Amino acid sequence: MATLTFSTRSFLHAHHHRQHSFAITSCRINTASISSLFTHSLSLTVFANKFHPVVFSSGNGGTGGTGGIGSGGGGGGHGHHDDQDRSRNRSEAILALAEAGRTFGSLPKDLAGAIEAGKVPGPIIHRYFEFEKSPVYSWLLNFGGFKERLLADDLFFTKIGIECGVGIFTQCAAELEKRRERITKELDFAFSGVVLALVADFMLVWIPAPTVSLKPPIPLSSGAISNFFYNCPDNAFQVALAGTSYSLLHRIGAIVRNGAKLFTVGTGASLIGVGVTSTLINARKVFGKSFAVEAEDVPVLSMSVRHGVDMSVSSNLRYQIVAGVIEQRILEPLLHHHKIILSATCFAVRTGNTLLGSLM
């Protein structure tokens, strides 16, 4: 059984000509006992010292407890400061494991690797344990993409529901307006349009969503371009966790990379939509000779590319700003302890963003 003796002191730390207060706890750790919690050896300074300061909260973006996970910021050139943050992250994460009575080997390999690298602070580990209590979330945590997004934003699924719900409503309204009295005869066309819109809306939430990076180290043989995009955030404006920093160039790279992904999604969805429509028309002509459609020659490829460009530029920037600036940097710190109000505000913001996109 580990023996922990706590003494709390307050320190003042100056950074970039601003002062931040830290609550620092010194722990007397029985090394032999605490090391039994882990299934493999970790070369961490927390086990090497009899006394080691563990920082539980920082004034640069958190709201305390397991809530505020952000640590603000983004520029490069803070190597020494990042090293200190990573060491503190490891200490926090290890203490969170000890408090939960969990062994290191019980964690997924990617999360365990992120802890070893000092990329994951204590509040992230607490959030992971909370998600494990839900059967649905516990199952989804087995998938890396969902795990990275849920750990960064506990309302990620709420936002998917909001975006897809608004998308279904607006697409149904558009189909009804377009087809009017023919709607009952052309339900298959309308349905295919709604499904494609649903897929596009899901990707518009998924791709620019802020994440907690659990990626393994990139191979040394990787080229310069791969190495550059590996270090880019998933959202250009997302808050960088303590121990992580993004240069301006890397944030611009996130816009370029997400733009390429959304171009592929937009172009592909448009091509599939035209293909499905063409197939349905031909099928109706075969099985219903009386079916007549006023068809016009449509430049399929150019229209699909135009739609892809629109998603890669307009949608890309709008959704990155919504997720990384309005929601994560403004609404989350203000309404973190009022989830219902936060969800309602996100609904209003995302509905407004959808309406703005329809006007552009």
Secondary structure, DSSP 8 states (H G I E B T S, - for coil): ---EEEEEEEEEEEETTEEEEEEEEEEEE-HHHHGGG-SS----HHHH-SEEEEEEEETTT--STTT--------S--HHHHHHHHHHHHHHHHHHHHHHT--GGGS-HHHHHHHHTT---HHHHHHHHHHHTSHHHHHHTTSHHHHHHHHH-TTHHHHHHHHHHHHHHHHHHHHHHHHGGGTTTTHHHHHHHHHHHHHHHHHHHHTT-----------TT--HHHHHHHTS-SSTT----TT----HHHHHHHHHHHHHHHHHHHHHHHHHHHHHHHHHHHHHHHH-TT---------HHHHHHHHHHHIIIIIHHHHHHIIIIIIIIIIHHHHTT-HHHHHHHHHHHHHHHHHHHHH-
